Amino acid sequence: MFKLGLTGSIGMGKSTTAQMFQDEGCAVWDADAAVHRLYRTGGAAVAPMALKFPEVVENNTVSRDKLRQLVGQNPSVLKDIEQIVHPLLGQDRSGFLAKTTADIVVFDIPLLYETNGDKNMDAVACVFVDDAEQERRVLARGIMSREQFLTIKAKQMPATEKVSRADYVIHTDTLEGAKTDVKKVVDTIRKQLTHA
């Protein structure tokens, strides 16, 4: 089984690209979806978060809005939140790996490099578009202001650095181009697996 990390900065087309890998027969573990599972009713993070930060839990779920407000008011709590969430994410990922039979497992992790998650991967693919297109896509979603986008972008490793560290780069300026790049990556890895 080949473990491929998939990363890229906000608005670069990572979710669309993850779906393309799935279409090629890869299993995809999505870090954001896993966090949603941990925070929803009955999720593994609800009880420990309620103990540490009762103000962010309502109706037996972790409110992401309240969590954002809390971190906004007191950025130092992020470390405590990560100490709760990261081990649970690790368990979720291990459970996913134990169940899958796919030859290639893609780990869709936005902050892969920032959390040193690349150390656990056999290779890393990074999605990429230029700055202008990235900003256009994010603002077109209509869910954040340019200031919010620039704040998030400033917290992420620069896209050019991610690209320089990645084993594969998937250009997402067009859907066709991205599909071609994904297919090349999958074909290359499958050839390696056959000759291993």
C-alpha positions in Angstrom: 0.0 0.0 0.0 1.4 3.4 -1.1 0.7 6.4 1.2 0.4 9.6 -0.8 0.1 12.9 1.0 -2.1 15.5 -0.9 -1.6 19.1 0.1 -1.9 22.6 -1.1 -2.9 26.1 0.0 -6.4 27.4 0.4 -8.3 27.8 -2.9 -5.9 25.7 -5.0 -8.3 22.9 -5.8 -7.3 20.2 -3.4 -10.8 18.8 -2.8 -11.5 18.6 -6.5 -8.1 16.9 -7.0 -8.8 14.4 -4.1 -12.0 13.4 -6.0 -10.0 12.8 -9.1 -7.7 10.4 -7.2 -10.8 8.6 -5.9 -12.0 8.3 -9.5 -8.7 6.6 -10.4 -9.4 3.9 -7.7 -7.4 5.4 -4.8 -8.8 5.5 -1.3 -8.9 9.1 0.1 -8.7 10.0 3.8 -9.8 13.7 4.2 -8.4 15.4 7.3 -11.2 18.1 7.3 -13.9 15.5 7.1 -12.3 13.6 9.9 -12.3 16.7 12.1 -16.0 17.1 11.3 -16.6 13.5 12.5 -14.7 14.1 15.7 -16.7 17.3 16.5 -20.2 16.0 15.6 -22.6 14.5 18.1 -21.0 11.4 19.6 -17.6 12.3 18.1 -14.5 11.3 19.9 -13.4 15.0 20.5 -16.7 16.1 22.1 -16.1 14.9 25.7 -12.4 16.0 26.0 -13.2 19.4 24.5 -16.2 19.8 26.9 -13.8 19.2 29.8 -11.2 21.7 28.6 -13.3 24.2 26.8 -17.0 23.8 27.9 -17.9 27.1 26.1 -17.3 25.6 22.6 -19.6 22.6 23.1 -23.4 23.0 22.5 -26.0 20.2 21.9 -23.3 17.6 22.4 -21.3 18.8 19.4 -18.2 21.1 19.1 -19.2 24.4 17.6 -16.5 25.3 15.0 -17.8 28.9 15.1 -17.3 29.1 18.9 -13.9 27.4 18.5 -12.8 30.0 16.0 -14.0 32.8 18.3 -12.1 31.3 21.2 -8.8 30.9 19.2 -9.4 34.5 17.8 -9.6 35.8 21.4 -6.8 33.7 22.8 -4.5 32.1 20.1 -2.5 30.3 22.8 -5.4 27.8 23.3 -4.6 26.4 19.8 -1.9 24.2 21.3 -4.3 22.7 23.8 -6.9 22.0 21.1 -4.2 20.3 18.9 -3.2 18.1 21.8 -6.8 16.9 22.0 -7.5 16.7 18.2 -4.2 15.4 16.7 -4.1 12.0 18.5 -7.8 11.5 17.7 -7.1 12.3 14.0 -4.2 9.7 14.1 -6.6 7.1 15.4 -9.2 8.0 12.7 -6.5 7.7 10.0 -5.3 4.4 11.4 -8.8 3.0 11.4 -9.3 4.1 7.8 -6.0 2.5 6.8 -6.9 -0.8 8.5 -10.2 -1.0 6.6 -9.0 0.0 3.1 -7.9 -2.5 0.4 -6.8 0.2 -2.1 -3.2 0.0 -3.5 -2.8 3.8 -3.1 -4.2 5.7 -0.2 -4.3 9.5 -0.6 -4.2 11.6 2.6 -5.8 14.9 1.9 -4.2 17.1 4.6 -4.1 20.9 4.1 -1.3 21.5 6.7 0.7 18.4 5.8 4.1 20.2 5.8 3.2 22.5 8.7 2.5 19.5 10.9 5.4 17.4 9.6 2.9 14.8 8.3 5.0 14.4 5.2 7.4 12.2 7.3 4.7 9.5 7.4 4.1 9.5 3.6 5.8 7.6 0.8 5.4 10.7 -1.4 3.6 14.0 -1.5 1.6 15.6 -4.3 0.9 19.4 -4.1 -1.9 21.2 -6.0 -1.0 24.6 -7.4 -2.4 27.7 -9.2 -0.9 31.1 -9.3 -1.6 33.7 -6.6 -4.2 35.7 -8.7 -6.3 32.6 -9.5 -6.0 31.4 -5.9 -7.4 34.7 -4.6 -10.1 34.8 -7.3 -11.3 31.3 -6.3 -11.4 31.9 -2.6 -13.2 35.2 -2.8 -15.7 33.8 -5.4 -16.9 31.4 -2.7 -18.3 34.4 -0.9 -17.6 33.1 2.6 -14.6 35.3 3.6 -13.3 38.7 3.0 -9.9 39.4 1.3 -8.5 40.3 4.8 -9.6 36.9 6.2 -8.1 35.1 3.1 -4.8 36.9 3.5 -4.7 36.1 7.2 -5.2 32.4 6.5 -2.7 32.5 3.6 -0.1 34.1 5.9 -0.4 31.2 8.4 0.2 28.6 5.7 3.6 27.7 4.3 4.1 29.6 1.0 2.7 27.7 -2.0 6.1 27.9 -3.8 7.8 26.2 -0.9 5.2 23.4 -0.8 5.7 22.9 -4.5 9.5 22.8 -4.2 9.3 20.1 -1.4 6.6 18.0 -3.2 7.4 14.8 -5.2 4.5 15.6 -7.6 2.9 18.9 -8.6 -0.7 19.0 -9.9 -1.5 22.1 -11.8 -5.2 22.9 -11.2 -5.6 25.9 -13.5 -7.8 23.7 -15.7 -9.8 20.6 -14.8 -8.4 18.7 -17.8 -4.8 19.6 -16.9 -5.4 18.5 -13.3 -6.9 15.2 -14.4 -3.9 14.5 -16.7 -1.5 15.3 -13.8 -3.4 13.0 -11.4 -3.5 10.2 -13.9 0.3 10.5 -14.4 0.9 10.4 -10.7 -1.3 7.3 -10.2 0.3 5.6 -13.2 3.8 6.3 -12.0 3.0 5.0 -8.5 1.3 1.9 -9.8 4.4 1.1 -12.0 6.6 1.4 -8.9 4.3 -0.9 -6.9 4.3 -3.5 -9.7 8.1 -3.5 -9.9 8.7 -3.4 -6.1 
